[in-house]
Amino acid sequence: MKITVISDTHLPRKSTSLPDFLYEAIEKSDMVIHAGDFTSIDILYDLQALSSRLEAVAGNNDGPEILFRLGKKKIIDIGKYKIGLIHGDGVYGTTLQRAKQAFANEKADIVIFGHSHQAFKEWENGVLYFNPGSPTDKRRSPKYSYGEIILDDKIQAKIHYF
């Protein structure tokens, strides 16, 4: 299974749309995961129209309609894998620390988070912690980015920078 992973799109505030090549990647994927901060319900509708399977959570910049539809945290079961999904905002600790804490008592194989706009991929104690960065608002990151995860006999993950 091929999954395109995005977060922190902040549309239309930071850009009017996602890059064309990202739409192409989404269309070639089996699933899309968005780790929050859509900031517009329209991008949620666009992604739902493009992908037969979309999983997402609301971020701290998403309004009540997105929050009501998506919630702030979820576990996604895909075959033998469990994916924890959260935006990662909060008061205490770093974004990574909050993501780890959110799923500390769960048996997730992957924890996907956003919020920091900084791409991150690291294995710890058999768990992949993965932040795709942002395709539209790089902030302090040197490049824009999005992620790709392939699930088969093992977990493969890649961050695409542009």
Phi and psi restraints in degrees (value plus and minus 20) as a CYANA .aco file:
   2 LYS   PHI    -124.7   -84.7
   2 LYS   PSI     106.1   146.1
   3 ILE   PHI    -141.2  -101.2
   3 ILE   PSI     107.4   147.4
   4 THR   PHI    -111.8   -71.8
   4 THR   PSI     109.9   149.9
   5 VAL   PHI    -138.0   -98.0
   5 VAL   PSI     105.2   145.2
   6 ILE   PHI    -154.2  -114.2
   6 ILE   PSI     144.6   184.6
   7 SER   PHI    -180.9  -140.9
   7 SER   PSI     143.8   183.8
   8 ASP   PHI      30.5    70.5
   8 ASP   PSI      31.0    71.0
   9 THR   PHI     -95.3   -55.3
   9 THR   PSI     -49.9    -9.9
  10 HIS   PHI      26.3    66.3
  10 HIS   PSI      24.4    64.4
  11 LEU   PHI    -112.0   -72.0
  11 LEU   PSI     122.3   162.3
  12 PRO   PHI    -114.1   -74.1
  12 PRO   PSI      -6.2    33.8
  13 ARG   PHI     -82.7   -42.7
  13 ARG   PSI     -64.8   -24.8
  14 LYS   PHI    -116.2   -76.2
  14 LYS   PSI     -38.3     1.7
  15 SER   PHI    -183.2  -143.2
  15 SER   PSI     142.6   182.6
  16 THR   PHI    -106.1   -66.1
  16 THR   PSI     -42.1    -2.1
  17 SER   PHI    -182.2  -142.2
  17 SER   PSI     151.8   191.8
  18 LEU   PHI     -93.1   -53.1
  18 LEU   PSI     136.7   176.7
  19 PRO   PHI     -81.9   -41.9
  19 PRO   PSI     126.5   166.5
  20 ASP   PHI     -75.6   -35.6
  20 ASP   PSI     -61.9   -21.9
  21 PHE   PHI     -86.0   -46.0
  21 PHE   PSI     -45.6    -5.6
  22 LEU   PHI     -93.6   -53.6
  22 LEU   PSI     -58.5   -18.5
  23 TYR   PHI     -79.9   -39.9
  23 TYR   PSI     -59.8   -19.8
  24 GLU   PHI     -84.3   -44.3
  24 GLU   PSI     -62.0   -22.0
  25 ALA   PHI     -82.3   -42.3
  25 ALA   PSI     -60.6   -20.6
  26 ILE   PHI     -82.8   -42.8
  26 ILE   PSI     -63.5   -23.5
  27 GLU   PHI     -84.7   -44.7
  27 GLU   PSI     -46.3    -6.3
  28 LYS   PHI    -109.9   -69.9
  28 LYS   PSI     -22.4    17.6
  29 SER   PHI    -113.2   -73.2
  29 SER   PSI     137.3   177.3
  30 ASP   PHI    -103.2   -63.2
  30 ASP   PSI     -40.0     0.0
  31 MET   PHI    -178.4  -138.4
  31 MET   PSI     132.7   172.7
  32 VAL   PHI    -143.0  -103.0
  32 VAL   PSI     115.4   155.4
  33 ILE   PHI    -139.8   -99.8
  33 ILE   PSI     108.3   148.3
  34 HIS   PHI    -139.2   -99.2
  34 HIS   PSI     103.5   143.5
  35 ALA   PHI    -113.5   -73.5
  35 ALA   PSI      10.6    50.6
  36 GLY   PHI      75.2   115.2
  36 GLY   PSI     147.2   187.2
  37 ASP   PHI      47.2    87.2
  37 ASP   PSI      37.0    77.0
  38 PHE   PHI     -87.8   -47.8
  38 PHE   PSI     -68.1   -28.1
  39 THR   PHI      49.9    89.9
  39 THR   PSI     -29.9    10.1
  40 SER   PHI    -161.5  -121.5
  40 SER   PSI     114.0   154.0
  41 ILE   PHI     -83.1   -43.1
  41 ILE   PSI     -44.0    -4.0
  42 ASP   PHI     -81.6   -41.6
  42 ASP   PSI     -59.2   -19.2
  43 ILE   PHI     -88.9   -48.9
  43 ILE   PSI     -53.3   -13.3
  44 LEU   PHI     -81.0   -41.0
  44 LEU   PSI     -67.3   -27.3
  45 TYR   PHI     -81.6   -41.6
  45 TYR   PSI     -61.7   -21.7
  46 ASP   PHI     -80.3   -40.3
  46 ASP   PSI     -65.4   -25.4
  47 LEU   PHI     -86.9   -46.9
  47 LEU   PSI     -57.6   -17.6
  48 GLN   PHI     -82.8   -42.8
  48 GLN   PSI     -56.4   -16.4
  49 ALA   PHI     -91.0   -51.0
  49 ALA   PSI     -51.0   -11.0
  50 LEU   PHI    -103.7   -63.7
  50 LEU   PSI     -50.6   -10.6
  51 SER   PHI    -138.7   -98.7
  51 SER   PSI     115.5   155.5
  52 SER   PHI     -90.9   -50.9
  52 SER   PSI     -40.7    -0.7
  53 ARG   PHI    -158.4  -118.4
  53 ARG   PSI      96.1   136.1
  54 LEU   PHI    -143.7  -103.7
  54 LEU   PSI     109.5   149.5
  55 GLU   PHI    -140.8  -100.8
  55 GLU   PSI     117.4   157.4
  56 ALA   PHI    -178.5  -138.5
  56 ALA   PSI     141.3   181.3
  57 VAL   PHI    -150.2  -110.2
  57 VAL   PSI     142.5   182.5
  58 ALA   PHI    -103.7   -63.7
  58 ALA   PSI     129.3   169.3
  59 GLY   PHI    -128.1   -88.1
  59 GLY   PSI     159.5   199.5
  60 ASN   PHI     -89.6   -49.6
  60 ASN   PSI     -35.8     4.2
  61 ASN   PHI    -120.0   -80.0
  61 ASN   PSI     -14.1    25.9
  62 ASP   PHI    -111.4   -71.4
  62 ASP   PSI     122.8   162.8
  63 GLY   PHI     -96.8   -56.8
  63 GLY   PSI     158.1   198.1
  64 PRO   PHI     -81.9   -41.9
  64 PRO   PSI     -51.8   -11.8
  65 GLU   PHI     -85.8   -45.8
  65 GLU   PSI     -63.1   -23.1
  66 ILE   PHI     -88.7   -48.7
  66 ILE   PSI     -63.9   -23.9
  67 LEU   PHI     -78.6   -38.6
  67 LEU   PSI     -64.6   -24.6
  68 PHE   PHI     -83.0   -43.0
  68 PHE   PSI     -62.0   -22.0
  69 ARG   PHI     -90.7   -50.7
  69 ARG   PSI     -57.6   -17.6
  70 LEU   PHI    -129.4   -89.4
  70 LEU   PSI     -49.4    -9.4
  71 GLY   PHI      56.2    96.2
  71 GLY   PSI    -199.9  -159.9
  72 LYS   PHI    -124.6   -84.6
  72 LYS   PSI     -36.1     3.9
  73 LYS   PHI    -174.3  -134.3
  73 LYS   PSI     123.8   163.8
  74 LYS   PHI    -178.6  -138.6
  74 LYS   PSI     141.3   181.3
  75 ILE   PHI    -131.2   -91.2
  75 ILE   PSI     110.0   150.0
  76 ILE   PHI    -131.0   -91.0
  76 ILE   PSI     105.1   145.1
  77 ASP   PHI    -117.0   -77.0
  77 ASP   PSI     102.2   142.2
  78 ILE   PHI    -151.2  -111.2
  78 ILE   PSI      82.5   122.5
  79 GLY   PHI      38.3    78.3
  79 GLY   PSI    -146.0  -106.0
  80 LYS   PHI    -106.1   -66.1
  80 LYS   PSI     -19.5    20.5
  81 TYR   PHI    -125.0   -85.0
  81 TYR   PSI     126.1   166.1
  82 LYS   PHI    -138.3   -98.3
  82 LYS   PSI     107.6   147.6
  83 ILE   PHI    -135.0   -95.0
  83 ILE   PSI     102.3   142.3
  84 GLY   PHI    -107.3   -67.3
  84 GLY   PSI     114.4   154.4
  85 LEU   PHI    -149.1  -109.1
  85 LEU   PSI     107.1   147.1
  86 ILE   PHI    -174.2  -134.2
  86 ILE   PSI     134.6   174.6
  87 HIS   PHI     -94.6   -54.6
  87 HIS   PSI     -69.4   -29.4
  88 GLY   PHI      90.4   130.4
  88 GLY   PSI     -16.6    23.4
  89 ASP   PHI     -93.0   -53.0
  89 ASP   PSI     141.3   181.3
  90 GLY   PHI     143.3   183.3
  90 GLY   PSI    -194.0  -154.0
  91 VAL   PHI    -119.3   -79.3
  91 VAL   PSI     -62.0   -22.0
  92 TYR   PHI    -124.4   -84.4
  92 TYR   PSI     119.8   159.8
  93 GLY   PHI      57.0    97.0
  93 GLY   PSI    -197.6  -157.6
  94 THR   PHI    -104.6   -64.6
  94 THR   PSI     150.3   190.3
  95 THR   PHI     -79.8   -39.8
  95 THR   PSI     -64.6   -24.6
  96 LEU   PHI     -81.0   -41.0
  96 LEU   PSI     -64.6   -24.6
  97 GLN   PHI     -81.0   -41.0
  97 GLN   PSI     -60.6   -20.6
  98 ARG   PHI     -86.7   -46.7
  98 ARG   PSI     -58.7   -18.7
  99 ALA   PHI     -84.6   -44.6
  99 ALA   PSI     -64.3   -24.3
 100 LYS   PHI     -81.5   -41.5
 100 LYS   PSI     -65.9   -25.9
 101 GLN   PHI     -82.8   -42.8
 101 GLN   PSI     -58.0   -18.0
 102 ALA   PHI     -81.0   -41.0
 102 ALA   PSI     -49.8    -9.8
 103 PHE   PHI    -138.2   -98.2
 103 PHE   PSI       0.6    40.6
 104 ALA   PHI     -80.7   -40.7
 104 ALA   PSI     -52.4   -12.4
 105 ASN   PHI    -123.0   -83.0
 105 ASN   PSI      -4.7    35.3
 106 GLU   PHI    -135.2   -95.2
 106 GLU   PSI     138.5   178.5
 107 LYS   PHI    -120.8   -80.8
 107 LYS   PSI      40.7    80.7
 108 ALA   PHI    -100.8   -60.8
 108 ALA   PSI     121.3   161.3
 109 ASP   PHI    -107.0   -67.0
 109 ASP   PSI     -50.2   -10.2
 110 ILE   PHI    -155.7  -115.7
 110 ILE   PSI     119.3   159.3
 111 VAL   PHI    -139.9   -99.9
 111 VAL   PSI      96.3   136.3
 112 ILE   PHI    -123.7   -83.7
 112 ILE   PSI     114.1   154.1
 113 PHE   PHI    -166.5  -126.5
 113 PHE   PSI     150.2   190.2
 114 GLY   PHI    -154.5  -114.5
 114 GLY   PSI    -148.8  -108.8
 115 HIS   PHI      54.6    94.6
 115 HIS   PSI     -66.9   -26.9
 116 SER   PHI    -100.1   -60.1
 116 SER   PSI     -35.7     4.3
 117 HIS   PHI      45.0    85.0
 117 HIS   PSI      -5.6    34.4
 118 GLN   PHI    -136.2   -96.2
 118 GLN   PSI      97.9   137.9
 119 ALA   PHI     -80.7   -40.7
 119 ALA   PSI     123.3   163.3
 120 PHE   PHI    -174.5  -134.5
 120 PHE   PSI     114.9   154.9
 121 LYS   PHI    -165.6  -125.6
 121 LYS   PSI      93.5   133.5
 122 GLU   PHI    -172.5  -132.5
 122 GLU   PSI     117.9   157.9
 123 TRP   PHI    -113.7   -73.7
 123 TRP   PSI     117.2   157.2
 124 GLU   PHI    -165.9  -125.9
 124 GLU   PSI     102.4   142.4
 125 ASN   PHI      30.9    70.9
 125 ASN   PSI      22.0    62.0
 126 GLY   PHI      60.5   100.5
 126 GLY   PSI     -15.0    25.0
 127 VAL   PHI    -133.6   -93.6
 127 VAL   PSI     113.2   153.2
 128 LEU   PHI    -109.6   -69.6
 128 LEU   PSI     101.8   141.8
 129 TYR   PHI    -120.9   -80.9
 129 TYR   PSI     103.9   143.9
 130 PHE   PHI    -158.9  -118.9
 130 PHE   PSI     101.2   141.2
 131 ASN   PHI    -142.3  -102.3
 131 ASN   PSI     100.3   140.3
 132 PRO   PHI     -96.7   -56.7
 132 PRO   PSI     -24.2    15.8
 133 GLY   PHI      54.9    94.9
 133 GLY   PSI    -169.2  -129.2
 134 SER   PHI    -155.6  -115.6
 134 SER   PSI     115.4   155.4
 135 PRO   PHI    -104.7   -64.7
 135 PRO   PSI     -23.1    16.9
 136 THR   PHI    -155.3  -115.3
 136 THR   PSI     -32.3     7.7
 137 ASP   PHI    -166.0  -126.0
 137 ASP   PSI      66.0   106.0
 138 LYS   PHI     -95.5   -55.5
 138 LYS   PSI     -36.4     3.6
 139 ARG   PHI      26.8    66.8
 139 ARG   PSI    -135.8   -95.8
 140 ARG   PHI    -106.0   -66.0
 140 ARG   PSI     -23.5    16.5
 141 SER   PHI     -95.4   -55.4
 141 SER   PSI     126.9   166.9
 142 PRO   PHI     -90.4   -50.4
 142 PRO   PSI     -44.6    -4.6
 143 LYS   PHI    -160.1  -120.1
 143 LYS   PSI     139.8   179.8
 144 TYR   PHI     -93.8   -53.8
 144 TYR   PSI     140.7   180.7
 145 SER   PHI    -181.6  -141.6
 145 SER   PSI     142.8   182.8
 146 TYR   PHI    -169.6  -129.6
 146 TYR   PSI     150.1   190.1
 147 GLY   PHI    -139.8   -99.8
 147 GLY   PSI     144.2   184.2
 148 GLU   PHI    -161.0  -121.0
 148 GLU   PSI     111.8   151.8
 149 ILE   PHI    -145.1  -105.1
 149 ILE   PSI     113.8   153.8
 150 ILE   PHI    -136.8   -96.8
 150 ILE   PSI     106.3   146.3
 151 LEU   PHI    -131.2   -91.2
 151 LEU   PSI      97.7   137.7
 152 ASP   PHI    -163.8  -123.8
 152 ASP   PSI    -143.1  -103.1
 153 ASP   PHI     -85.0   -45.0
 153 ASP   PSI     -44.3    -4.3
 154 LYS   PHI    -162.3  -122.3
 154 LYS   PSI     151.3   191.3
 155 ILE   PHI    -113.4   -73.4
 155 ILE   PSI     107.0   147.0
 156 GLN   PHI    -140.5  -100.5
 156 GLN   PSI     116.5   156.5
 157 ALA   PHI    -158.1  -118.1
 157 ALA   PSI     122.8   162.8
 158 LYS   PHI    -163.6  -123.6
 158 LYS   PSI     123.2   163.2
 159 ILE   PHI    -126.4   -86.4
 159 ILE   PSI     108.4   148.4
 160 HIS   PHI    -120.1   -80.1
 160 HIS   PSI     100.3   140.3
 161 TYR   PHI    -122.9   -82.9
 161 TYR   PSI     126.4   166.4
